[in-house]
Amino acid sequence: MRSSQTSLAIIVLLAALALATVVALPRGMGAATAAAPMAPAGAPLIEPAAPQGTQKYNVIALPLNSTQQFSGLGLPYNASGLAGLVGTGVKQVLKWNASTQTYLVYDAVLNDGDNFSLGTGGVYWLLLDSTAANIVSFVGDVPAIGSVTFNLVRPTGAGCRLNDISIPLHRSDLTTPAQLASSIGNVSQVMQWNATSQTFLVWDVDLGDGDSFAVKIGYPYRVCLKSGGSTTWP
């Protein structure tokens, strides 16, 4: 680690993020077929293939610069490496492509598909079966302020486009969906994935109503963006 202050920050962050992944990777894998990740009402309906009975989608963010963790374990810094880090029970690793409004999908069982690269701050979906671990931990350096940014995709007309983002570690000022929407600008909806129910919690920005979940640093969120706003954030 680059300094004692950075090391302390990482220890605190890892403690918080480890707890987050316990929530993100639920112990109870439902017996019924789970619904695939999809857009909320009023947004484009985009979803990967529905999982089998004891599989669930989970969404995580990679908040630290963890390249050395991966290389130290002999893992590539890509979708297959993330599957290897998570371990047994990973069926697919997915990444949302906001430009096409579709998922890039890496099949961890067949070792085939879109073996996309990872990035600090990136948001990734995991399809897990009941044998998967409940926690995945990331170790690495805290990224420099301003180094984690997201290229946003917006429509040219009516409607909204879905984008996956995470909250940079220095943006602890953002604690509610409304604050996140205000920071980004021209947002229709802010969403958080509930892995247990396999549904989104949705805050409707225009109505100022919906699921009032907490926004936390290092966590992933989905936003549906309207036209006319900034194409980068933060």
N, C-alpha and C positions, 0 to 999 in steps of 0.2 A: 504494500500500500504506500501511497505517496507521502503521507504524513500521519502523525498521530491523530490529528483532527479528522482526517479522512477515514482512518481506520475506525475511530469511534462512531462516526456517522454510519459506516457500513454495518457495524455490529447492531446498532439500533434499527437500521432499515431492515436488515435480514430478520431480526426478531419479528418485526411487524409484518413483513412480507411472507414469512413462514406461516404465520397465522392466517394470512389471506389465502394461501394456497390450500389450507385445510378446508376452508369454506368453498374454494373453487373446485376442489376434487372431492366430492361428497363420498362418505363411506357407504351410504345406502344406494346401490345401483338398482334402479327400478326394474321390475319384472316385465312391465308392459313396454311396448315399443315407444321410445322417446321421440318427441318432436324434434326435427332438425332446426338449427338456427335459421330464423327467418326475419324478414322485415316486419315492422309493426303496420297497423292499418294505415293506409294512405301512402305507403312507401312501396318501392318495387319489391315484388315477392321473389326473393332469391334464396335458395337453400341447397346444401349438398345432399347427396343421397341419404335417405332415412336410415338410421343405424338399426342393427339387430336388437333383439329384446333386452339384453343386459348391457347395453352400451350407452354412454352418455357423452354429450358434448360439454367441454369445459373451455373457458377462455382465460388466458394468462397474459401478462406483460413481462417484458425482459427489461427491468429498470436499471440494471447495472451493466457496465462494460465487462462482460463475462467471457471474453475470448480466451483468456488464459485458463479459466476453469475448464473450458471445453478442450483446449489443446492439451492440458495436463492430463486429461482422461483419455486422450487419443481420439477425441471426437471432432468431426468437422463442424464448423460454425454454420450449420444449415439445418433444414428440416429433419434430415435423417439423424443428425447429431442431437437435436432436441429430443427426438424419439428415444435415442440411446440414453440420454441423461435422465429422462423420466422413467425409463425402464419397462418392465413387463406390463403388458396390458394396453399398450398404445396401438391403435388400429390405424389412425390417420392423424396427420398434422396439416392444418389448413391455415391459409392467410387470405384475408379479404383484399380483393383487388378493386379499389374504388373506381378506377377508370372504366372497367368493364362491368362492374356490379356483379361480379362472380367470385367464387373462391378458387384460389390455387390449392390443389390437393396433392399431398404426398401420401402414398399408401405404404405404411410402415411394415405391413405383413408381406407385401409383394416386393418391397424396396423399389417402387416404381412411381412415376408421376412427376409432379412439380417439386423438385428438390431445391426449393428457394433458399437464398441466404438469409441469415438472421441479422438483426440490427438492434443497437441499444435503443430502448423505448418501444420496440416493435410489439405488436399485438398478435397472438397466435392462438388458434383453436386446436384442441386436442379431442379426439374421439377415443374414449377409454372404455375398457371392459371391466368386469368386477374384480379382476386380479391386479389392477393397477394400484400403485401406492397412493396414499392420501396427501402426501406433501412432496413438492419439488422445491429445492433451495438453489438460489443463484448466489455466486460469490464473485466479486469483482470491484472495480473502481467506480466511485460515484462520478457520473459524467459531468463535464464542465458545464456551467450555466450557459444556455444558448446552443449547446451542441445537439440537443434532441429537439428536432422540429418535424412537423408533419406537412406533407403536401396534400392539400385538400382538393376534393373534386366536387364541383357544384353544377347544377343544371344550367342550361342557357335560357330556360323558360320557367314554366310552372313546375310545381312538385319539388321534391328534394332528393338528394343523393346520399347514400349511406357511406360513412367513413368510420374506420376503427382507429382510435387514438388511445394513448395512455397519458397520465398526468405526470409531467416532469417533476423530479424530486424537489425542485426549488419552488414549486407552485402550491405550497401549503395554504395559500390564501384562498384557494378554490375548495369549498367544502360542500356546495349544493349544486344540483343540476342547473338551477337558474344562473348561478355565478359562472359556471362553465360555459353555458350558452352565451352569456353576455361577453365573456372573454373572447370567444371565437367569433361571434357575430352572425346574424342571419341564420339562426338555427331553428329548425322546426321541432325536433325531438331530441332528447338525450336519453340513452338507454343503458341499462346494466343487465348483463346476462345472469340469470339465476340457474345455476347448474343443477340444483336439486329438482326444481320444477320443470327445467328445460324450456323456460320462457323468459322473455325480456320484462324487466321492470321499465316502465316508460314514463318520462316526464314530458308533457306537452307544453312547449314553450309559449305557443300562441295563446293557449287557454290559461296558462299559469296553473296547471292542475295535473294530477297524476300521481305516480309513485314517487314519494319524496325520499329517495335513498341518499346515502352519504357519498360524497366524492372524496377520494383519498389519493395521495401521491403514490405513484407506482402501480396504480390499478388501471385496468382497461375499461374503456367505455365506447359505445357506438353512438354516433351523432348523425342525424339526417339534416343535411345542409341545403338551404335555399340559395337561389342565385343572388349575385350582387355583392357578396362579401369577400373577405380576404381568402387567398388560395394557399396560405401558409399559416401555421400556428405552432407554438405561441409566437 
